[in-house]
Amino acid sequence: MEVVLVIVACLIFFAGKGIYDRKNAERRLRTRVIREYGSKADRKLDEGRAQSVAYYCRSKARSSCPVDDITWNDLDMDSVYYLLNSCKSSVGDEYLYYLLRNPIDDIDALKERNRVINALSKDEKLRTETGFFIGMLGSIKNISVYEYICRLKNVEIDSSAKHILQALLLAAAIGVIFFEPVVGIFATIAMFSVNIISYFRRKSQIECYFSIFSYILLMAGAAKNIKKVKDADVNGELKEYTGRIESSSAKLRNLTRGAEFFLNPMGAGDLLQSILDYLRMAFHVDLIAFNLMLRRFYDRQEVFDELFENVGFLDCMLAAASYREWTGDTCEPILIGSAEAAEKPDAGMSFEGLAHPLIEDPVVNSLKTAKPVLLTGSNASGKSTFLKAIAINAILAQSIYTARAENYEARCYHVMSSMALQDNLFSGESYYIVEIRSLKRILDEFANAAGAPVLAFIDEVLRGTNTVERIAASCEILKALSESGGLTFAATHDIELTYRLEGTYSNYHFEEEVSENGHENEVTFDYKLRDGRSTTRNAIKLLSMLGFDRKIVEAAQKSAESLQNGTI
């Protein structure tokens, strides 16, 4: 009797400590949610997790204007993703990647996203409870939640009868101790060893799926936490989403009923759970529960999909609100859909005070154009950064309805680029081949009448070939782009193109200022956009700045003057 009382007392103690630990963890989470709102995110994922977040995006139907791999890499959109990613859950991580890879041209859907972002930004209690609710789901390292959910249907279910038999044999061996202590102890040790070995053999085969089912259990229990969000949502701003979360989590609970007593929930590491872990190993109760849940989950993934989408959406909108608060210099864009564009054929693009999202203290620029733009300017003057700033803001405008500018107005576009290309060593393709393939895909998309109009960004057209052919071919490609609808921004060092395309393209440029610093010239840039073509060059001046021998610099300057005057 005394032993039983001691065991009961220990269980009560550990249960009480577990409750205390969980309450303490909840207080820390709530504090973290409040502290992180409006702070710089820039949360990088480890390599395994960074690769896994793309699975949900690849699994879902693409929008009419997806960001392809070339454009994503050109614009360093991974860094933009990290800058925005203050998401509180693995679901949010994956859904945010999906949103950024799939900008949309549905104005109503974009305005709905903006409405939710504004609701969260204006109501501190609502966003805190929303962040707390999502944060309780936590994150999984190295694997994609959605990918492993989709893989569940391919997992082989082993026999639960085998595990039940082993558990009964261990229980029987323990029972023998009370009648034949020596025999019972040896039998118990033997069965315990056998059960542990077979447990880990099976567990190693399904370890990732255990993590996923533990995560599903947390999502299934979301309804009890969503009530606090609903209570804070006095104006019903999020009721559409909280209602769907509550409904789908209730359905998911039916699929997971009873499993919470056998599977260790994600993040539960208290002493009671540690003791229960040993019992699970010995009696295989979590393996039996896993088989039970797997059978229930077959052909019911749509329930999880609905929950995933709504939780992910709220997590991303909270991250977008935090990003707006952190930068303090964003605007809500004015976007023109396809129906309105028919009435405004010269809509084009207009922005003031536009900045590159990845630069904390940026130089801002303004522009209004309905014509394609040709950018010229010296090396390092800011052409590429300006092109990327426009492209990234166009993507953000059509994904989280946010632009880093004083104001931004444009049609909804399909953003494509050909900028930071490299030789393809694996396929043996030269830089020039890679470049013309990249340009061809843009031309093909321009010709796609069913798609959204293309917003193209090209840095140094056909830089991989000789001057004569580069200028001739570049001129014809840029003409074709200007005649195919959409809008093109191209940067070039070939001033000849500005004359050949005058009237077709608007000319803008960046320039530098050269000042004397002792016996050397010092080149500085203000990164401000100016009308017209560039009239200055600085490549040879930069040689001097970087310490090249004066004889080389002077000889190069004389050679350049001779070439320009046609004497060579």
C-alpha positions in Angstrom: 0.0 0.0 0.0 2.8 2.4 0.9 4.5 1.7 -2.5 1.3 2.6 -4.3 0.9 5.8 -2.3 4.5 6.8 -3.1 3.9 6.1 -6.9 0.7 8.2 -6.8 2.5 11.0 -5.0 5.3 11.0 -7.5 2.9 11.0 -10.4 1.0 14.0 -8.9 4.3 15.8 -8.3 5.6 15.3 -11.8 2.2 16.2 -13.3 2.1 19.3 -11.2 5.6 20.2 -12.3 4.7 19.5 -15.9 1.8 21.9 -15.7 4.0 24.6 -14.1 6.6 24.1 -16.8 4.0 24.5 -19.5 2.5 27.6 -17.9 6.0 29.1 -17.7 6.7 28.3 -21.3 3.4 29.9 -22.3 4.4 33.1 -20.4 7.8 33.2 -22.2 6.1 32.6 -25.6 3.6 35.5 -25.0 6.5 37.8 -24.0 8.5 36.8 -27.1 5.5 37.5 -29.4 5.2 41.0 -28.0 8.9 41.6 -28.1 9.5 40.4 -31.6 6.6 42.4 -33.2 8.1 45.3 -35.2 11.6 44.0 -34.9 13.9 43.0 -37.7 13.3 39.3 -38.5 16.2 38.2 -40.8 15.7 34.7 -39.4 17.8 32.3 -41.4 16.8 28.6 -41.5 19.3 25.8 -41.3 20.2 24.1 -44.6 17.8 21.2 -44.2 14.8 23.4 -43.3 15.7 25.9 -46.0 15.3 23.2 -48.6 12.2 21.8 -47.2 10.1 25.0 -47.1 9.7 24.8 -50.9 7.7 21.6 -50.9 4.3 23.2 -50.2 4.9 25.7 -53.0 5.8 23.0 -55.5 2.7 21.0 -54.5 0.2 23.8 -55.1 -1.1 25.1 -58.4 1.0 28.1 -59.6 -0.5 31.6 -59.9 -0.7 33.3 -63.3 2.5 35.1 -62.5 4.9 32.9 -60.6 8.5 33.8 -59.8 10.7 31.4 -61.6 14.1 30.1 -60.3 16.2 32.5 -62.4 14.3 35.5 -61.2 14.3 34.3 -57.6 18.0 33.9 -57.7 18.7 37.1 -59.6 16.8 39.2 -57.0 18.3 37.3 -54.0 14.7 36.5 -52.9 16.0 34.1 -50.3 17.3 37.1 -48.4 14.0 38.9 -48.8 12.2 35.8 -47.5 14.4 35.7 -44.4 13.9 39.5 -43.9 10.1 39.0 -43.8 10.1 35.7 -42.0 9.1 36.4 -38.4 6.6 33.6 -38.7 5.9 31.7 -35.5 5.4 28.2 -36.9 6.7 25.8 -39.5 3.4 26.2 -41.3 4.0 29.9 -41.6 7.5 29.3 -42.9 6.2 27.2 -45.7 3.2 29.3 -46.5 5.3 32.6 -46.7 7.6 31.0 -49.2 4.6 30.0 -51.2 3.2 33.5 -51.2 6.5 35.1 -52.3 7.0 32.6 -55.1 3.4 33.1 -56.3 2.4 36.8 -56.6 -1.2 37.1 -57.8 -3.1 39.5 -60.0 -6.4 39.1 -58.1 -7.0 42.6 -56.7 -9.8 41.5 -54.3 -7.6 38.8 -52.8 -4.8 41.2 -52.3 -7.0 43.7 -50.6 -8.3 41.0 -48.3 -4.7 40.3 -47.3 -4.2 43.9 -46.7 -7.3 44.1 -44.5 -6.1 41.3 -42.3 -2.6 42.9 -42.0 -4.1 46.2 -41.0 -6.4 44.5 -38.5 -3.4 42.8 -36.8 -1.3 46.0 -36.9 -3.9 48.1 -35.3 -5.0 45.8 -32.4 -2.2 44.8 -30.1 -4.2 42.3 -28.1 -5.5 40.6 -31.2 -2.1 40.2 -32.8 -0.6 39.1 -29.5 -3.2 36.3 -29.1 -2.9 35.4 -32.7 0.9 35.2 -32.4 0.6 33.2 -29.2 -1.9 30.7 -30.7 0.4 30.1 -33.8 3.5 30.1 -31.6 2.1 27.2 -29.6 2.3 25.1 -32.7 6.1 25.6 -32.8 8.5 24.5 -35.5 10.0 21.3 -36.9 13.6 21.3 -37.9 14.9 19.9 -41.2 11.7 18.5 -42.7 8.7 20.0 -44.4 5.4 19.6 -42.5 3.4 19.4 -45.7 5.8 17.1 -47.5 5.6 14.4 -44.7 1.9 14.8 -44.4 1.6 14.0 -48.1 4.0 11.0 -47.7 1.9 9.4 -44.9 -0.2 7.6 -47.5 3.0 5.7 -48.6 4.0 4.6 -45.1 3.7 0.9 -44.6 1.6 -0.1 -41.6 3.1 -2.9 -39.6 1.2 -5.3 -37.4 -0.2 -3.8 -34.2 -0.9 -7.3 -33.0 2.9 -8.0 -32.7 3.4 -4.9 -30.5 0.3 -5.8 -28.4 1.7 -9.3 -27.8 5.1 -7.9 -26.8 3.5 -5.5 -24.4 1.4 -8.3 -22.8 4.4 -10.6 -22.5 6.3 -7.8 -20.6 3.3 -7.2 -18.4 3.1 -10.9 -17.7 6.8 -11.0 -16.8 6.4 -8.2 -14.3 3.4 -10.1 -12.8 5.6 -13.2 -12.3 7.9 -11.2 -10.0 5.2 -11.2 -7.3 5.1 -15.1 -7.4 8.6 -16.1 -8.5 10.8 -13.1 -8.0 14.0 -14.5 -9.5 12.3 -15.9 -12.6 10.1 -12.8 -12.9 13.1 -10.4 -12.8 15.0 -12.3 -15.4 11.9 -12.6 -17.6 11.2 -8.9 -17.2 14.8 -7.9 -18.1 14.7 -10.2 -21.2 11.4 -9.0 -22.4 12.3 -5.3 -21.7 15.5 -5.8 -23.8 13.6 -7.4 -26.6 11.0 -4.7 -26.6 13.5 -1.9 -26.5 15.5 -3.3 -29.5 12.4 -3.9 -31.6 11.0 -0.5 -30.6 14.0 1.4 -31.9 14.3 -0.8 -35.0 10.7 0.3 -36.0 11.1 3.8 -34.6 14.1 4.5 -36.8 12.0 3.7 -39.9 9.2 6.2 -39.0 11.0 8.8 -36.9 10.1 11.7 -39.1 6.5 10.6 -39.3 6.4 10.5 -35.5 7.4 14.2 -35.4 4.7 15.0 -38.0 2.0 13.2 -36.0 3.1 15.0 -32.8 2.7 18.2 -34.8 -0.7 17.1 -36.1 -1.7 16.6 -32.4 -0.8 20.2 -31.7 -2.7 21.4 -34.6 -5.7 19.2 -33.7 -5.6 20.9 -30.2 -5.6 24.4 -31.8 -9.2 25.0 -31.1 -8.8 25.3 -27.4 -6.2 28.1 -28.0 -8.1 29.8 -30.9 -10.8 30.7 -28.4 -8.5 33.4 -27.0 -8.0 34.8 -30.5 -11.8 34.9 -31.0 -12.3 36.6 -27.6 -9.7 39.3 -28.6 -11.3 39.7 -32.0 -14.1 42.0 -30.8 -14.8 43.4 -34.3 -14.8 40.0 -36.0 -11.8 41.0 -38.2 -10.5 37.4 -38.3 -13.7 35.4 -37.8 -13.6 33.9 -41.3 -10.2 32.4 -40.6 -10.7 31.5 -36.9 -14.0 29.8 -37.8 -12.4 27.6 -40.4 -9.5 26.8 -38.0 -11.9 25.8 -35.3 -13.9 23.7 -37.6 -11.0 21.9 -39.3 -9.2 21.3 -36.0 -12.3 19.7 -34.6 -12.4 17.3 -37.5 -8.7 16.6 -37.0 -9.4 15.8 -33.4 -11.7 13.0 -34.5 -8.8 11.5 -36.4 -6.4 11.8 -33.5 -8.7 11.0 -30.6 -6.8 9.0 -27.9 -3.4 9.4 -29.5 -2.4 12.3 -27.3 -2.2 9.9 -24.4 0.4 7.8 -26.2 2.5 10.1 -28.4 4.8 12.7 -26.9 3.6 16.1 -28.0 6.1 18.4 -29.8 8.2 20.3 -27.4 7.0 18.4 -24.3 10.2 17.7 -22.4 9.1 17.7 -18.8 9.9 15.0 -16.2 6.5 13.3 -16.6 7.0 13.0 -20.3 10.5 11.5 -19.8 9.0 8.8 -17.5 6.2 8.2 -20.0 8.8 7.9 -22.8 10.3 4.8 -21.1 6.9 3.3 -20.7 6.3 3.9 -24.4 9.5 2.2 -25.3 8.8 -0.8 -23.1 5.1 -1.3 -24.1 5.2 0.1 -27.7 2.1 2.1 -27.0 3.2 5.0 -29.3 3.8 2.5 -32.2 0.3 1.1 -31.7 -1.1 4.6 -31.6 0.9 5.5 -34.7 -0.7 2.6 -36.7 -4.1 3.7 -35.4 -3.6 7.3 -36.5 -2.2 6.3 -39.9 -5.3 4.2 -40.7 -7.6 7.1 -39.7 -5.6 9.6 -41.7 -5.8 7.8 -45.0 -7.8 9.9 -47.6 -8.5 12.6 -45.1 -5.7 15.0 -46.0 -8.1 17.7 -47.1 -8.9 18.4 -43.4 -5.3 19.1 -42.7 -4.9 21.2 -45.9 -7.7 23.5 -44.7 -6.1 23.9 -41.3 -2.6 24.4 -42.8 -3.8 27.1 -45.2 -5.6 29.2 -42.6 -3.0 28.9 -39.9 -0.2 29.7 -42.5 -2.2 32.6 -43.8 -2.6 34.3 -40.4 1.0 33.6 -39.5 2.2 35.3 -42.8 -0.1 38.3 -42.4 1.2 38.8 -38.9 4.8 38.7 -40.3 3.8 41.2 -42.9 2.4 43.5 -40.3 5.6 43.2 -38.3 7.7 44.0 -41.4 5.7 47.2 -42.0 6.1 48.2 -38.5 9.9 47.6 -38.5 10.7 49.5 -41.7 8.3 52.4 -41.1 8.6 53.5 -44.7 6.2 51.2 -46.6 3.0 52.0 -48.4 -0.1 50.1 -49.6 0.3 49.9 -53.3 -2.3 50.9 -55.9 -2.6 48.0 -58.2 -4.5 47.9 -61.5 -6.0 44.6 -62.5 -6.6 43.3 -66.0 -10.2 44.6 -66.1 -9.1 48.2 -65.2 -6.0 47.9 -67.4 -8.2 47.7 -70.5 -9.6 51.2 -69.6 -6.1 52.5 -68.8 -3.8 51.2 -71.6 -1.0 53.7 -70.6 -1.1 52.7 -66.9 2.5 51.4 -66.8 4.2 52.1 -63.4 4.6 55.0 -61.1 6.4 55.3 -57.8 8.0 57.9 -55.5 10.7 57.3 -52.9 11.1 53.7 -53.8 13.8 51.8 -51.9 15.5 48.4 -52.0 14.0 46.3 -49.2 17.3 44.7 -48.3 19.1 48.0 -47.7 18.5 49.4 -44.3 19.5 53.0 -45.1 18.8 53.2 -48.8 18.9 56.0 -51.4 15.4 56.3 -52.8 14.3 57.1 -56.4 11.1 58.1 -58.2 9.8 57.3 -61.7 6.7 57.4 -63.8 6.6 55.6 -67.1 4.3 53.8 -69.5 7.2 53.1 -71.9 10.1 50.7 -71.5 13.2 52.1 -69.8 16.8 51.9 -70.8 19.3 52.6 -68.0 22.9 53.7 -68.6 25.6 54.7 -66.2 29.0 54.1 -64.9 30.2 50.9 -63.2 29.0 50.6 -59.6 26.6 53.6 -60.1 23.5 51.8 -59.0 21.8 50.5 -62.1 21.5 46.8 -61.0 20.4 47.8 -57.5 17.7 50.1 -58.9 16.4 47.3 -61.2 16.3 44.9 -58.3 14.5 47.4 -56.1 11.7 47.8 -58.6 11.4 44.0 -59.2 11.3 43.1 -55.5 8.8 45.7 -54.7 6.5 44.6 -57.5 6.6 41.0 -56.0 5.9 42.3 -52.5 3.0 44.4 -53.8 1.4 41.4 -55.4 2.0 39.0 -52.5 1.7 40.9 -49.2 0.3 44.2 -50.6 3.3 46.1 -49.4 5.9 48.3 -51.2 8.8 50.0 -49.7 8.1 53.4 -51.1 6.2 56.6 -50.4 3.7 55.5 -53.0 3.6 52.8 -55.7 1.1 52.4 -58.5 1.3 49.8 -61.3 -0.5 47.1 -63.2 -0.3 43.6 -61.9 2.6 42.0 -63.6 4.5 38.7 -64.1 8.0 39.7 -62.9 10.8 38.1 -64.8 14.6 38.9 -64.9 17.8 38.0 -66.7 20.6 39.5 -64.5 23.0 37.4 -62.4 23.7 34.6 -64.9 26.6 32.2 -64.8 28.2 29.5 -67.0 26.4 26.1 -66.6 29.4 23.8 -65.9 27.2 20.7 -65.4 25.6 21.0 -68.9 28.7 22.4 -70.5 26.9 25.6 -71.6 28.8 28.8 -72.0 27.7 32.1 -70.5 26.3 33.2 -73.8 24.2 30.1 -74.3 22.8 30.5 -70.7 22.1 34.1 -71.4 20.2 33.7 -74.7 18.1 30.8 -73.1 17.2 33.2 -70.3 16.2 35.9 -72.7 14.2 33.5 -74.8 12.1 32.5 -71.9 11.2 36.1 -71.3 10.3 36.6 -75.0 8.1 33.5 -74.9 6.3 34.8 -71.9 5.7 38.2 -73.5 4.1 36.3 -76.4 1.8 34.4 -74.0 -1.5 36.3 -74.4 -3.2 34.2 -71.7 -0.8 35.2 -69.0 -0.3 38.4 -67.0 1.7 41.2 -68.7 5.4 40.7 -68.1 7.6 43.1 -66.1 11.1 42.3 -67.4 14.4 43.3 -65.9 17.5 42.7 -68.0 21.0 43.7 -66.9 23.6 44.1 -69.7 21.9 42.4 -72.7 24.0 39.8 -74.3 27.2 40.7 -72.4 28.6 37.3 -73.4 29.5 38.1 -77.0 31.4 40.6 -79.1 30.5 44.3 -79.3 29.2 44.5 -82.9 26.9 41.5 -82.6 25.9 42.4 -79.1 24.6 45.8 -80.1 22.9 44.6 -83.2 21.2 41.6 -81.5 20.4 43.6 -78.3 18.7 46.3 -80.3 16.4 43.8 -82.0 15.6 41.9 -78.8 14.7 45.1 -76.9 12.6 46.3 -79.8 10.7 42.9 -79.8 10.1 43.3 -76.1 8.8 46.8 -76.5 6.3 45.7 -79.1 4.9 42.7 -77.2 3.1 44.4 -74.3 4.2 44.4 -70.8 7.1 46.6 -69.6 10.8 46.2 -69.8 13.7 47.8 -67.8 17.1 47.2 -69.2 20.5 48.3 -68.1 23.4 48.7 -70.5 26.9 50.1 -71.0 26.3 50.4 -74.7 25.4 54.1 -75.3 24.8 53.2 -78.9 21.6 51.5 -77.9 20.2 54.7 -76.4 20.4 56.3 -79.9 19.1 53.3 -81.8 16.1 52.8 -79.4 15.4 56.5 -78.9 11.6 57.1 -79.1 10.9 53.4 -78.2 12.6 53.4 -74.8 12.8 56.2 -72.2 16.4 57.0 -71.3 17.6 57.4 -67.7 21.0 57.2 -66.2 23.1 57.2 -63.0 26.3 59.1 -62.7 29.3 59.6 -60.5 31.2 62.6 -59.2 35.0 62.8 -59.7 36.9 64.9 -57.1 40.6 65.5 -56.5 42.1 63.7 -53.5 45.8 64.6 -53.4 47.3 63.4 -56.6 44.5 60.9 -57.3 41.0 61.2 -58.5 38.3 60.0 -56.2 35.0 58.7 -57.6 31.8 58.9 -55.5 28.2 58.0 -56.3 24.9 59.4 -55.1 22.8 56.6 -56.7 20.2 59.1 -57.9 18.2 58.4 -61.1 18.5 61.2 -63.8 16.7 61.8 -67.1 18.5 61.1 -70.3 21.5 58.9 -71.3 24.8 58.8 -69.5 27.6 61.0 -70.7 30.3 59.7 -68.4 32.5 56.6 -68.1 34.5 55.5 -65.1 36.0 52.0 -65.8 39.5 53.4 -66.3 39.1 55.7 -63.3 38.3 52.8 -61.1 41.6 51.1 -62.1 43.4 54.1 -60.7 41.2 54.1 -57.5 42.1 50.5 -56.9 45.8 51.1 -57.1 46.7 49.9 -60.7 50.1 51.2 -62.0 49.8 54.8 -63.3 51.4 53.7 -66.6 48.6 51.2 -67.2 45.9 53.7 -66.4 47.3 56.5 -68.6 47.9 54.1 -71.5 44.3 52.7 -71.2 42.9 56.3 -71.2 44.9 57.2 -74.4 43.7 54.0 -76.1 40.1 54.7 -75.2 40.3 58.2 -76.6 41.8 56.9 -79.8 39.0 54.3 -80.2 36.4 57.0 -79.5 37.9 59.3 -82.1 38.2 56.5 -84.6 42.0 56.8 -85.0 42.6 53.1 -84.3 
